Structure formats: C-alpha cells, structure tokens
Amino acid sequence: MAVTPPKPTYTKPLWREYLETVGGAALLAVFIMVFIARSFTVDGPSMMPTLRSGERLLVDKLTYRFRDPQRGEIIVFRYPADPSHHFIKRVIGLPGDLVEIRGGRVYINGVALEESYTSSPTLSRFTSGVVPEDHYFVLGDNRINSQDSRSPLVGYVPRKLIVGRAILRFWPLTRASLLHETGVVQAAK
C-alpha cells in the first residue's frame, strides 16, 4: 500500500495578512466616519455650561438621514461663512417657526422658552423672523459669548450644512454622559 504525502496548502505571507487586516480596519473606520458617527472636540465657551472647551463628543451622522433635526438637539454644522470649520449649537427654531428675542427671552411662535441650560439671558441684536424652509435657527447655550443664528455670518443654518447631532460626551471621563434634548424646549411645538 502506497502512502502519498499531503498536498501543501497555500498560506499567505505574514506581510499580506497584516496589510489586509490594516486595510480592512481603515476602510471600516472611513465608512463609519463618513456615514455613521464621528468624534468632535468642543472649541470655545459658546455652549457653556452644557459643554466645555476641550470636551470630546460623539456625533451621530445617521439619524438625520431618516428624520429632521428636533428643537433642543445639540448639532454640529459647517460654518456657513467658511464650510471648512464646524460649529456646535442647540436647535431652537424649526422651519416655519416665528423666532423672537425680547426682554432677554426667546419666543417660538409666541411661546416663551423655559431654558434651564443657558448661562445668561439672551441679549440680542436679532429682530423677529420666520425660519425659512430647510433651515434652522440655532443658539449657543452661553448667549453672551456665542456666534450663532443672531449673527449675519451664521444666520439660519441650511439643512445641507448640518453634519449630525451630538449624542455622547466621552471625554473627560469624569463628565462622560449622554446628551439629551431638553424637555422644556419641546413646549413650543
């Protein structure tokens, strides 16, 4: 009885295994960053006390493919005057809303917002206006130090410039938390 040796099996070189693994991971990371989520760092005091400069956020890029932004959500958008920069603000006015700022308070469709998340009254140069279709009125929580929809450089933010909504603060670990829209802003709907 004759015995034949087993046929040698093909094995990939180690460098090719590493290349395929790293390449696959890189493609997956790019897919996630482009279509699902991305990390952003808060830069500046405009969202204090809710968010502080240097905090890291996870921004959900998927939700707004299926629904519109909602009042009270914290969003990241491309700065209209220079789309290479990103801003982070809170959605206050939705398309069709009448936004007014008077006496240090924000009114949506005639209803004053109870905003527990702000650090100061809303002082403004903004005159009342109706938010155009496919645009949003946004404000920073630090109303004294925020370049937002009250500024002609930002104005009403077009839907196409919105990157996504901030859903998680993950750094520093001592302040890690989910970011929820506030219930009070919902009262103006």
Secondary structure, DSSP 8 states (H G I E B T S, - for coil): -------------HHHHHHHHHHHHHHHHHHIIIIIEEEEE--SSTTTTTS-TT-EEEEESSGGGTS---TT-EEEEE-TT-TTSEEEEEEEE-TT-EEEEETTEEEETTEE---TT-SS--------EE--TTEEEEE-SSTTS--STTSTTT-SEEGGGEEEEEEEEEESGGG-EE----SGGGGG-
